[in-house]
Amino acid sequence: MIREMDYTITTDGPDKGKVFVISRMPAFQAERWGRSFLYGATVGTPFEARAVYAGAIAEVARSAIGLNVLRSMDPVFSDPLEKELRGCIKIKPDPEHPSVTRTIVDGDFDDIGTFIELQQKAFEFNTGFFQAVSRSLPPLASERPHQEPETSSTTPTSAPSLEQ
């Protein structure tokens, strides 16, 4: 599995040619991030519908509009998630030394569109785990296997047979 990828800005503008490194979150971090994302996206949903809604959100998150879901959340939930996602983006500040990377800072971007593009790429690179996270949610009552209620009565329900 690819753990990181170089991403070069190719769109015309002041950031064209800048090279960034986008990394994948480690498994435990990604699973926690995914649960937090799904919780933030479903926080107002009735408990009974949460698993269905979370499954749908997991599918949306894997699509091109997934970052919009994150951005539409209450900032109480989205800000820590976006900060963690930003941690997956580094810059190669010097083309003469491509092995040198560092954490991104505001001054690395002359165009806000570049930052949004990088966030989208980092989101896409890190959302393959959503199927696993949505499978880890508790099933709805309607999805649980049907079980007949146990009866523990010892009272006979019919008269004993007189035949011998």
N, C-alpha and C positions, 0 to 999 in steps of 0.2 A: 504494500500500500504506500502511496506517495505521502510523505509527511510534510513536505513543503514544496512550493513552486515559485519560480520567479515570474513576476508580472511587470511588463513594460507598458507604460502609458503610450498609446499610439494615437489617441485623439488629438487633433490640432488644438493648440493652446499653450500657455506658459509652462505647463508641466510635461509636455510631450518629451519622451525619451527617458524620463525618470524611471528607475528600476526599483521595484519593491519585492519583498519576499513575504509570501502568505503561507502561514503554517497551520497545520491541523492541530486541534486541541488533543491532549492526551485523553484516553478513554474515560477515566473517572471524571475528569473535568467536563468533557463533552456530555456525558450522561447527566451530570448535575445541571449543566447549562441548559440542556434540552428539557429537563423537568421544570426548571425555573421558567423557561420560555413558554412551555405549555401551560404552566400555572398562571403566568401573567396574562396569557391570551384567553384563558377560560375562567378567570377569577369571578366574574359575575354570573356564571352559568350555573343553573341548578345542578346539584350533585348527581342526580339521576341521569342527566344528559351529558355530563362532563366527559365521559369516556368517548362517546360518539363525537362530540365537538372536538376533543383533543385529537382524535384520529383524523378528522378533517383538517385541523390546523397543521398536523404533521405533514399531510399531503401538500397543503398550501405552502408550508415552509420550504419544502423541497422544490417548489416552483420558483419562477422568476419574481413573484410578488411576495415571497417570504419576508424580505426585509421590510416591506410595507407593514406587515403584521407587527413586527417588532416596533416600528416607529409609531404605530397607532396605539400602542399600549400606554397605560398610565406611566409617567416617568419614574414613579417609585419602583416599577418592575423593569422598565426598559433601560434606564440609565446604567445600572450595574451590568446588565447583559451587553450593552453596547461597549462599555469600558472593557469588558472581558474579550469581546470580539476584536476591539482595537489592539489588544495585546497579541493578536495573531498576525499583525501587520508590522513589518520592519522595512526600513529603507536601505538601499545601497547608496550611500551619499556620494561616493567618489568612484566614477567610472574607471579610474586608473587602478583602483584597488577593489575589485568586485567581490572579494571574500569578506570585506568589512561590512557589517550591518549594524544598525542601531534601531532603537525604538523610535517610532514616528513622533513628531512634535508639530504644533500648529504651523511653525515656520517652514515646514516641508512642502506646503501646498500654497500655490499661487492662485489656484482655481478650486473652489469648493466642490465642483463637479468631479475632480480627481479623487477627493476623499470619499465622496458618495460611491463612485465607481469601485474603489478599493474595498469599501465596506460590503458592497454587493458581492464582490468576488470572494471575500473572506467568508461571508455568510453562506454562499453556495458551496464553498470548499469544505465547510464544517457542518453541513446539514444532512449528510448521508446517514447519520445515526438516528434520525427521527423515527424511522420505522421501528427500530429497537426500543426507543423510548416510549412510543405509543403502545407497543406490546406490553410494556412493563406496567401500564396503568391497570387499576382494578377493573374487571368486567362489569358491565351493567347487570342489574338483576335479571333483565330479560335475556342476557347472554349466558347466564349460569345454567349448568345442566339442571333439568327438572328432577326434583326428588320428591317422592311421595312422603307425606308426613308419617313418622313412625307412630304406631299405636302400641300401647303396652297393656291393653285390656286383657284380663284373663277370664272375663265373663263370656260364656258361650253365646254365640249369636243365633243358634238354632237348637231345637230340642234334640237330645241324644237319640240315635237311631235305636229302634226296638228290634230290628232284624238281627237274627243270629245265624 
